[in-house]
Amino acid sequence: MIYEYWLAGIRPLSDKKKRMLREQLGSGEAAYYIEETKLRELSFLDEKEVKLILRAEKGQIREDYRRLKDAGIDFIPYFSAKYPKRLKDIPSPPYAVYAKGSLPDEDKYSAAIVGARRCTPYGEQMALRYGERLADAGIQIISGMARGIDGAGQRGALNAGGMTYGILGCGVDVCYPREHLGLYMDIQKQGGLISEQLPGQPPLPAYFPARNRIISGLSDVVLVMEAREKSGSLITADMALEQGKDVYALPGPAESLLSRGCHLLIAQGAGILLSPEELMDTLSVQIRKSGENSDKNKKILESDGNIVYSCLGLFPKGIQELVQETGLCPKELMEQLITLELRGEIKEIFKNYYIRTR
């Protein structure tokens, strides 16, 4: 894997060209030892790219790779079985990612919580609340570990004992911002840190728009809590839409510049975040339909009764609608409704229309 690590580190050779080079030659080792004459025969490389490869540092590669492993950093190239499946289908997937801690569970639902760094107390409070509620239901929280909304959403997930993953615009061995050192350490215990940047790489402005495609790529849904009209959060939302993901936005005061981006998303058709409970009503049906599950989400998804419960909320639903949403036949549905009502978890407010009691 040392040679693959060397190939991944050639900058600014594009990820696409690295993949083409490896697939043409068969391995990173073949690229490492290729002769100049054979390299120039590869038609997809221009002169500048040939020189980049020929001049790539080789003297310290074994020592660099040893330090990488000693630091507890996993190197995961695109052809590895550990490479996140969700990233394989996004435009311009990273050639490799580096991780400290674990990677998101492929079989669990993931939600990104993103927003303004200089957020309002309202936005911070809501990000914390959504992070806690979703994580408590077994949903993985993805974000950028930035100041403001990102950090609040991830701290909420940690508070609930859930899993959260920080996608960094620097090396995974670099804590940015520095005041998030505690969060940086805690995320590694209940999730992980992920980056396409080389270890030791500082947080440069150009890296952050690119990392946003990884945030959206690893997520099944993106929640924008507060955002200005032109912001990185809207870039993440746009990338999510391009990737076929659902986007929700939190409404705020009409004149707030920090809610302007959210209001534009809502005007364009994004879902409206009214409360974590109502979002969970929607997500629980989506998760069930996609066949996803988690140990912590058994209350919502495990049994027929919990499926019925998860489809109910504060607004009344009738028998026919519940039959369609749960997939149960009317007889089975009525049995579950009666059981839930006897337990005090739901209430029939008028003939054959039900709501949750809490």
Contacts in CASP RR format, 6 or more apart in sequence:
PFRMAT RR
TARGET T0000
AUTHOR 0000-0000-0000
METHOD contacts of the structure
MODEL  1
MIYEYWLAGIRPLSDKKKRMLREQLGSGEAAYYIEETKLRELSFLDEKEV
KLILRAEKGQIREDYRRLKDAGIDFIPYFSAKYPKRLKDIPSPPYAVYAK
GSLPDEDKYSAAIVGARRCTPYGEQMALRYGERLADAGIQIISGMARGID
GAGQRGALNAGGMTYGILGCGVDVCYPREHLGLYMDIQKQGGLISEQLPG
QPPLPAYFPARNRIISGLSDVVLVMEAREKSGSLITADMALEQGKDVYAL
PGPAESLLSRGCHLLIAQGAGILLSPEELMDTLSVQIRKSGENSDKNKKI
LESDGNIVYSCLGLFPKGIQELVQETGLCPKELMEQLITLELRGEIKEIF
KNYYIRTR
1 65 0 8 1.000
1 75 0 8 1.000
1 77 0 8 1.000
2 61 0 8 1.000
2 62 0 8 1.000
2 65 0 8 1.000
3 27 0 8 1.000
3 28 0 8 1.000
3 29 0 8 1.000
3 31 0 8 1.000
3 32 0 8 1.000
4 22 0 8 1.000
4 27 0 8 1.000
4 28 0 8 1.000
4 75 0 8 1.000
4 77 0 8 1.000
4 96 0 8 1.000
5 61 0 8 1.000
5 64 0 8 1.000
5 65 0 8 1.000
5 68 0 8 1.000
5 75 0 8 1.000
5 96 0 8 1.000
6 28 0 8 1.000
6 32 0 8 1.000
6 56 0 8 1.000
6 58 0 8 1.000
6 61 0 8 1.000
7 18 0 8 1.000
7 21 0 8 1.000
7 22 0 8 1.000
7 28 0 8 1.000
7 31 0 8 1.000
7 32 0 8 1.000
7 95 0 8 1.000
8 18 0 8 1.000
8 75 0 8 1.000
8 77 0 8 1.000
8 95 0 8 1.000
8 96 0 8 1.000
8 198 0 8 1.000
9 56 0 8 1.000
9 198 0 8 1.000
10 18 0 8 1.000
10 52 0 8 1.000
10 53 0 8 1.000
10 56 0 8 1.000
11 198 0 8 1.000
12 52 0 8 1.000
13 49 0 8 1.000
13 52 0 8 1.000
13 53 0 8 1.000
15 92 0 8 1.000
15 93 0 8 1.000
15 94 0 8 1.000
15 95 0 8 1.000
16 92 0 8 1.000
17 44 0 8 1.000
17 45 0 8 1.000
17 49 0 8 1.000
18 95 0 8 1.000
19 78 0 8 1.000
19 95 0 8 1.000
20 44 0 8 1.000
21 31 0 8 1.000
21 42 0 8 1.000
21 45 0 8 1.000
21 53 0 8 1.000
22 28 0 8 1.000
22 31 0 8 1.000
22 79 0 8 1.000
24 42 0 8 1.000
24 44 0 8 1.000
25 31 0 8 1.000
25 34 0 8 1.000
31 53 0 8 1.000
32 58 0 8 1.000
34 53 0 8 1.000
36 50 0 8 1.000
36 54 0 8 1.000
39 45 0 8 1.000
39 50 0 8 1.000
39 53 0 8 1.000
39 54 0 8 1.000
40 50 0 8 1.000
45 53 0 8 1.000
65 75 0 8 1.000
68 75 0 8 1.000
68 98 0 8 1.000
68 199 0 8 1.000
71 100 0 8 1.000
71 173 0 8 1.000
71 199 0 8 1.000
72 100 0 8 1.000
73 98 0 8 1.000
73 99 0 8 1.000
73 100 0 8 1.000
73 172 0 8 1.000
73 173 0 8 1.000
73 199 0 8 1.000
74 82 0 8 1.000
74 98 0 8 1.000
74 99 0 8 1.000
74 100 0 8 1.000
74 101 0 8 1.000
75 96 0 8 1.000
75 98 0 8 1.000
76 82 0 8 1.000
76 83 0 8 1.000
76 96 0 8 1.000
76 97 0 8 1.000
76 98 0 8 1.000
76 99 0 8 1.000
76 103 0 8 1.000
77 83 0 8 1.000
77 95 0 8 1.000
77 96 0 8 1.000
78 88 0 8 1.000
78 93 0 8 1.000
78 94 0 8 1.000
78 95 0 8 1.000
78 96 0 8 1.000
82 103 0 8 1.000
83 97 0 8 1.000
84 97 0 8 1.000
84 103 0 8 1.000
84 104 0 8 1.000
84 106 0 8 1.000
84 218 0 8 1.000
85 106 0 8 1.000
86 104 0 8 1.000
86 106 0 8 1.000
86 110 0 8 1.000
86 217 0 8 1.000
86 218 0 8 1.000
86 219 0 8 1.000
87 93 0 8 1.000
87 94 0 8 1.000
87 97 0 8 1.000
87 214 0 8 1.000
87 217 0 8 1.000
87 218 0 8 1.000
89 243 0 8 1.000
90 213 0 8 1.000
90 214 0 8 1.000
90 216 0 8 1.000
90 217 0 8 1.000
90 239 0 8 1.000
90 243 0 8 1.000
91 213 0 8 1.000
91 242 0 8 1.000
91 243 0 8 1.000
92 213 0 8 1.000
94 196 0 8 1.000
94 214 0 8 1.000
95 196 0 8 1.000
96 196 0 8 1.000
97 194 0 8 1.000
97 195 0 8 1.000
97 196 0 8 1.000
97 214 0 8 1.000
98 171 0 8 1.000
98 172 0 8 1.000
98 194 0 8 1.000
98 195 0 8 1.000
98 196 0 8 1.000
98 197 0 8 1.000
98 198 0 8 1.000
98 199 0 8 1.000
99 172 0 8 1.000
99 192 0 8 1.000
99 193 0 8 1.000
99 194 0 8 1.000
99 195 0 8 1.000
100 172 0 8 1.000
100 173 0 8 1.000
100 188 0 8 1.000
100 192 0 8 1.000
100 193 0 8 1.000
101 188 0 8 1.000
101 191 0 8 1.000
101 192 0 8 1.000
101 193 0 8 1.000
102 163 0 8 1.000
102 191 0 8 1.000
102 192 0 8 1.000
103 165 0 8 1.000
103 192 0 8 1.000
103 194 0 8 1.000
104 110 0 8 1.000
104 140 0 8 1.000
104 142 0 8 1.000
104 163 0 8 1.000
104 165 0 8 1.000
104 191 0 8 1.000
104 218 0 8 1.000
105 140 0 8 1.000
105 163 0 8 1.000
105 294 0 8 1.000
107 292 0 8 1.000
107 293 0 8 1.000
107 294 0 8 1.000
108 138 0 8 1.000
108 139 0 8 1.000
108 140 0 8 1.000
108 163 0 8 1.000
108 292 0 8 1.000
108 293 0 8 1.000
108 294 0 8 1.000
109 138 0 8 1.000
109 139 0 8 1.000
109 140 0 8 1.000
109 220 0 8 1.000
109 221 0 8 1.000
109 283 0 8 1.000
109 286 0 8 1.000
109 287 0 8 1.000
109 290 0 8 1.000
109 292 0 8 1.000
109 294 0 8 1.000
110 139 0 8 1.000
110 140 0 8 1.000
110 141 0 8 1.000
110 142 0 8 1.000
110 218 0 8 1.000
110 219 0 8 1.000
110 220 0 8 1.000
110 221 0 8 1.000
111 134 0 8 1.000
111 139 0 8 1.000
111 140 0 8 1.000
111 141 0 8 1.000
111 142 0 8 1.000
111 219 0 8 1.000
111 220 0 8 1.000
111 221 0 8 1.000
111 222 0 8 1.000
111 223 0 8 1.000
111 283 0 8 1.000
112 141 0 8 1.000
112 142 0 8 1.000
112 143 0 8 1.000
112 215 0 8 1.000
112 216 0 8 1.000
112 218 0 8 1.000
112 219 0 8 1.000
112 221 0 8 1.000
112 222 0 8 1.000
112 223 0 8 1.000
112 236 0 8 1.000
112 240 0 8 1.000
113 127 0 8 1.000
113 130 0 8 1.000
113 131 0 8 1.000
113 134 0 8 1.000
113 141 0 8 1.000
113 142 0 8 1.000
113 143 0 8 1.000
113 149 0 8 1.000
113 150 0 8 1.000
113 153 0 8 1.000
113 154 0 8 1.000
113 223 0 8 1.000
113 225 0 8 1.000
114 143 0 8 1.000
114 144 0 8 1.000
114 149 0 8 1.000
114 150 0 8 1.000
114 215 0 8 1.000
114 222 0 8 1.000
114 223 0 8 1.000
114 224 0 8 1.000
114 225 0 8 1.000
114 227 0 8 1.000
114 232 0 8 1.000
114 233 0 8 1.000
114 236 0 8 1.000
114 237 0 8 1.000
115 127 0 8 1.000
115 148 0 8 1.000
115 149 0 8 1.000
115 150 0 8 1.000
115 224 0 8 1.000
115 225 0 8 1.000
115 226 0 8 1.000
115 227 0 8 1.000
115 231 0 8 1.000
115 232 0 8 1.000
115 233 0 8 1.000
116 148 0 8 1.000
116 149 0 8 1.000
116 225 0 8 1.000
116 226 0 8 1.000
116 227 0 8 1.000
116 228 0 8 1.000
116 231 0 8 1.000
116 233 0 8 1.000
116 258 0 8 1.000
117 146 0 8 1.000
117 147 0 8 1.000
117 148 0 8 1.000
117 149 0 8 1.000
117 150 0 8 1.000
118 147 0 8 1.000
118 148 0 8 1.000
118 258 0 8 1.000
119 127 0 8 1.000
119 148 0 8 1.000
119 149 0 8 1.000
119 152 0 8 1.000
119 225 0 8 1.000
119 226 0 8 1.000
119 258 0 8 1.000
120 226 0 8 1.000
120 256 0 8 1.000
120 258 0 8 1.000
122 226 0 8 1.000
122 252 0 8 1.000
123 149 0 8 1.000
123 152 0 8 1.000
123 225 0 8 1.000
123 226 0 8 1.000
123 250 0 8 1.000
123 258 0 8 1.000
124 148 0 8 1.000
124 149 0 8 1.000
124 152 0 8 1.000
125 152 0 8 1.000
126 225 0 8 1.000
126 250 0 8 1.000
126 273 0 8 1.000
127 148 0 8 1.000
127 149 0 8 1.000
127 150 0 8 1.000
127 151 0 8 1.000
127 152 0 8 1.000
127 153 0 8 1.000
127 156 0 8 1.000
127 225 0 8 1.000
128 152 0 8 1.000
128 153 0 8 1.000
128 155 0 8 1.000
128 156 0 8 1.000
128 159 0 8 1.000
129 156 0 8 1.000
129 276 0 8 1.000
130 153 0 8 1.000
130 223 0 8 1.000
130 225 0 8 1.000
130 273 0 8 1.000
130 276 0 8 1.000
130 279 0 8 1.000
131 141 0 8 1.000
131 153 0 8 1.000
131 154 0 8 1.000
131 156 0 8 1.000
131 157 0 8 1.000
131 160 0 8 1.000
131 276 0 8 1.000
132 156 0 8 1.000
132 157 0 8 1.000
132 159 0 8 1.000
132 160 0 8 1.000
133 160 0 8 1.000
133 276 0 8 1.000
133 277 0 8 1.000
133 280 0 8 1.000
134 141 0 8 1.000
134 157 0 8 1.000
134 276 0 8 1.000
134 279 0 8 1.000
134 280 0 8 1.000
134 283 0 8 1.000
135 141 0 8 1.000
135 156 0 8 1.000
135 157 0 8 1.000
135 158 0 8 1.000
135 160 0 8 1.000
135 161 0 8 1.000
135 162 0 8 1.000
135 163 0 8 1.000
135 164 0 8 1.000
136 160 0 8 1.000
136 161 0 8 1.000
136 162 0 8 1.000
136 296 0 8 1.000
137 280 0 8 1.000
137 284 0 8 1.000
137 296 0 8 1.000
137 297 0 8 1.000
137 299 0 8 1.000
137 300 0 8 1.000
138 162 0 8 1.000
138 163 0 8 1.000
138 294 0 8 1.000
138 295 0 8 1.000
138 296 0 8 1.000
138 297 0 8 1.000
139 283 0 8 1.000
139 294 0 8 1.000
139 297 0 8 1.000
140 162 0 8 1.000
140 163 0 8 1.000
140 164 0 8 1.000
140 165 0 8 1.000
141 153 0 8 1.000
141 154 0 8 1.000
141 156 0 8 1.000
141 157 0 8 1.000
141 162 0 8 1.000
141 163 0 8 1.000
141 164 0 8 1.000
141 165 0 8 1.000
142 164 0 8 1.000
142 165 0 8 1.000
142 166 0 8 1.000
142 167 0 8 1.000
142 215 0 8 1.000
142 218 0 8 1.000
142 219 0 8 1.000
143 149 0 8 1.000
143 150 0 8 1.000
143 151 0 8 1.000
143 153 0 8 1.000
143 154 0 8 1.000
143 164 0 8 1.000
143 165 0 8 1.000
143 166 0 8 1.000
143 167 0 8 1.000
143 215 0 8 1.000
144 150 0 8 1.000
144 151 0 8 1.000
144 154 0 8 1.000
144 166 0 8 1.000
144 167 0 8 1.000
144 168 0 8 1.000
144 169 0 8 1.000
144 211 0 8 1.000
144 215 0 8 1.000
145 151 0 8 1.000
145 154 0 8 1.000
145 166 0 8 1.000
145 167 0 8 1.000
145 168 0 8 1.000
145 176 0 8 1.000
145 180 0 8 1.000
145 183 0 8 1.000
145 184 0 8 1.000
145 187 0 8 1.000
145 193 0 8 1.000
146 177 0 8 1.000
147 177 0 8 1.000
147 179 0 8 1.000
147 180 0 8 1.000
149 225 0 8 1.000
149 226 0 8 1.000
149 233 0 8 1.000
151 180 0 8 1.000
151 183 0 8 1.000
153 164 0 8 1.000
154 164 0 8 1.000
154 166 0 8 1.000
154 183 0 8 1.000
154 187 0 8 1.000
155 183 0 8 1.000
157 163 0 8 1.000
157 164 0 8 1.000
157 190 0 8 1.000
158 164 0 8 1.000
158 183 0 8 1.000
158 186 0 8 1.000
158 187 0 8 1.000
158 190 0 8 1.000
161 190 0 8 1.000
162 190 0 8 1.000
162 296 0 8 1.000
163 190 0 8 1.000
163 191 0 8 1.000
164 187 0 8 1.000
164 190 0 8 1.000
164 191 0 8 1.000
164 192 0 8 1.000
165 187 0 8 1.000
165 191 0 8 1.000
165 192 0 8 1.000
165 193 0 8 1.000
165 194 0 8 1.000
165 218 0 8 1.000
166 187 0 8 1.000
166 192 0 8 1.000
166 193 0 8 1.000
166 194 0 8 1.000
167 194 0 8 1.000
167 195 0 8 1.000
167 211 0 8 1.000
167 214 0 8 1.000
167 215 0 8 1.000
167 218 0 8 1.000
168 174 0 8 1.000
168 176 0 8 1.000
168 193 0 8 1.000
168 194 0 8 1.000
168 195 0 8 1.000
168 197 0 8 1.000
168 203 0 8 1.000
168 211 0 8 1.000
169 176 0 8 1.000
169 195 0 8 1.000
169 197 0 8 1.000
169 203 0 8 1.000
169 204 0 8 1.000
169 207 0 8 1.000
169 208 0 8 1.000
169 210 0 8 1.000
169 211 0 8 1.000
170 176 0 8 1.000
170 195 0 8 1.000
170 197 0 8 1.000
170 200 0 8 1.000
170 201 0 8 1.000
170 202 0 8 1.000
170 203 0 8 1.000
170 204 0 8 1.000
170 207 0 8 1.000
171 195 0 8 1.000
171 197 0 8 1.000
171 198 0 8 1.000
171 199 0 8 1.000
171 200 0 8 1.000
171 201 0 8 1.000
172 193 0 8 1.000
172 194 0 8 1.000
172 195 0 8 1.000
172 199 0 8 1.000
173 199 0 8 1.000
173 200 0 8 1.000
174 199 0 8 1.000
174 200 0 8 1.000
174 201 0 8 1.000
174 202 0 8 1.000
174 203 0 8 1.000
175 181 0 8 1.000
175 184 0 8 1.000
176 202 0 8 1.000
176 203 0 8 1.000
184 193 0 8 1.000
187 193 0 8 1.000
194 214 0 8 1.000
194 218 0 8 1.000
195 201 0 8 1.000
195 211 0 8 1.000
196 210 0 8 1.000
196 211 0 8 1.000
196 214 0 8 1.000
197 207 0 8 1.000
201 207 0 8 1.000
208 232 0 8 1.000
209 232 0 8 1.000
209 235 0 8 1.000
212 232 0 8 1.000
212 235 0 8 1.000
212 236 0 8 1.000
212 239 0 8 1.000
213 239 0 8 1.000
215 222 0 8 1.000
215 236 0 8 1.000
216 222 0 8 1.000
216 236 0 8 1.000
216 237 0 8 1.000
216 239 0 8 1.000
216 240 0 8 1.000
216 243 0 8 1.000
216 245 0 8 1.000
217 239 0 8 1.000
217 240 0 8 1.000
217 243 0 8 1.000
217 245 0 8 1.000
219 240 0 8 1.000
219 245 0 8 1.000
220 245 0 8 1.000
220 246 0 8 1.000
220 286 0 8 1.000
220 290 0 8 1.000
221 240 0 8 1.000
221 245 0 8 1.000
221 246 0 8 1.000
221 247 0 8 1.000
221 248 0 8 1.000
221 283 0 8 1.000
221 286 0 8 1.000
222 236 0 8 1.000
222 237 0 8 1.000
222 240 0 8 1.000
222 245 0 8 1.000
222 246 0 8 1.000
222 247 0 8 1.000
222 248 0 8 1.000
223 247 0 8 1.000
223 248 0 8 1.000
223 249 0 8 1.000
223 250 0 8 1.000
223 273 0 8 1.000
223 279 0 8 1.000
224 233 0 8 1.000
224 234 0 8 1.000
224 236 0 8 1.000
224 237 0 8 1.000
224 247 0 8 1.000
224 248 0 8 1.000
224 249 0 8 1.000
224 250 0 8 1.000
224 261 0 8 1.000
224 262 0 8 1.000
224 265 0 8 1.000
224 270 0 8 1.000
225 250 0 8 1.000
225 262 0 8 1.000
225 273 0 8 1.000
226 233 0 8 1.000
226 250 0 8 1.000
226 252 0 8 1.000
226 258 0 8 1.000
226 259 0 8 1.000
226 262 0 8 1.000
227 233 0 8 1.000
227 234 0 8 1.000
227 237 0 8 1.000
227 249 0 8 1.000
227 258 0 8 1.000
227 259 0 8 1.000
227 260 0 8 1.000
227 261 0 8 1.000
227 262 0 8 1.000
227 265 0 8 1.000
228 257 0 8 1.000
228 258 0 8 1.000
228 260 0 8 1.000
228 261 0 8 1.000
229 257 0 8 1.000
229 260 0 8 1.000
229 261 0 8 1.000
229 264 0 8 1.000
231 261 0 8 1.000
233 261 0 8 1.000
234 261 0 8 1.000
234 264 0 8 1.000
234 265 0 8 1.000
237 247 0 8 1.000
237 249 0 8 1.000
237 265 0 8 1.000
237 270 0 8 1.000
240 246 0 8 1.000
240 247 0 8 1.000
241 247 0 8 1.000
246 271 0 8 1.000
246 286 0 8 1.000
247 265 0 8 1.000
247 270 0 8 1.000
247 271 0 8 1.000
248 270 0 8 1.000
248 271 0 8 1.000
248 272 0 8 1.000
248 273 0 8 1.000
248 279 0 8 1.000
249 261 0 8 1.000
249 262 0 8 1.000
249 263 0 8 1.000
249 265 0 8 1.000
249 266 0 8 1.000
249 270 0 8 1.000
249 271 0 8 1.000
249 272 0 8 1.000
249 273 0 8 1.000
250 259 0 8 1.000
250 262 0 8 1.000
250 273 0 8 1.000
251 259 0 8 1.000
251 262 0 8 1.000
251 263 0 8 1.000
251 266 0 8 1.000
251 272 0 8 1.000
251 273 0 8 1.000
252 259 0 8 1.000
252 262 0 8 1.000
252 263 0 8 1.000
253 259 0 8 1.000
254 263 0 8 1.000
262 270 0 8 1.000
265 271 0 8 1.000
266 272 0 8 1.000
273 279 0 8 1.000
277 313 0 8 1.000
277 314 0 8 1.000
278 313 0 8 1.000
278 314 0 8 1.000
280 300 0 8 1.000
280 310 0 8 1.000
281 310 0 8 1.000
281 311 0 8 1.000
281 312 0 8 1.000
281 313 0 8 1.000
284 300 0 8 1.000
284 301 0 8 1.000
284 310 0 8 1.000
284 311 0 8 1.000
285 310 0 8 1.000
285 311 0 8 1.000
285 325 0 8 1.000
287 293 0 8 1.000
287 297 0 8 1.000
287 301 0 8 1.000
288 301 0 8 1.000
288 307 0 8 1.000
288 310 0 8 1.000
293 301 0 8 1.000
293 302 0 8 1.000
294 301 0 8 1.000
298 306 0 8 1.000
299 306 0 8 1.000
300 306 0 8 1.000
300 309 0 8 1.000
300 310 0 8 1.000
301 307 0 8 1.000
301 310 0 8 1.000
304 326 0 8 1.000
304 328 0 8 1.000
304 332 0 8 1.000
304 336 0 8 1.000
305 336 0 8 1.000
305 339 0 8 1.000
305 340 0 8 1.000
307 326 0 8 1.000
307 328 0 8 1.000
307 336 0 8 1.000
308 322 0 8 1.000
308 326 0 8 1.000
308 328 0 8 1.000
308 333 0 8 1.000
308 336 0 8 1.000
308 337 0 8 1.000
308 340 0 8 1.000
309 340 0 8 1.000
309 345 0 8 1.000
309 346 0 8 1.000
309 356 0 8 1.000
311 317 0 8 1.000
311 322 0 8 1.000
311 325 0 8 1.000
311 326 0 8 1.000
312 322 0 8 1.000
312 346 0 8 1.000
312 354 0 8 1.000
312 355 0 8 1.000
312 356 0 8 1.000
313 355 0 8 1.000
313 356 0 8 1.000
314 355 0 8 1.000
314 356 0 8 1.000
315 355 0 8 1.000
316 349 0 8 1.000
316 350 0 8 1.000
316 353 0 8 1.000
316 354 0 8 1.000
316 355 0 8 1.000
317 325 0 8 1.000
317 353 0 8 1.000
317 354 0 8 1.000
317 355 0 8 1.000
318 352 0 8 1.000
318 353 0 8 1.000
318 354 0 8 1.000
319 330 0 8 1.000
319 333 0 8 1.000
319 334 0 8 1.000
319 352 0 8 1.000
322 328 0 8 1.000
322 333 0 8 1.000
322 337 0 8 1.000
322 354 0 8 1.000
323 329 0 8 1.000
323 330 0 8 1.000
323 333 0 8 1.000
326 333 0 8 1.000
328 336 0 8 1.000
337 346 0 8 1.000
337 348 0 8 1.000
337 354 0 8 1.000
340 346 0 8 1.000
341 347 0 8 1.000
341 348 0 8 1.000
341 354 0 8 1.000
344 357 0 8 1.000
345 356 0 8 1.000
345 357 0 8 1.000
345 358 0 8 1.000
346 354 0 8 1.000
346 355 0 8 1.000
346 356 0 8 1.000
346 357 0 8 1.000
347 354 0 8 1.000
347 355 0 8 1.000
347 356 0 8 1.000
347 357 0 8 1.000
348 354 0 8 1.000
349 355 0 8 1.000
END
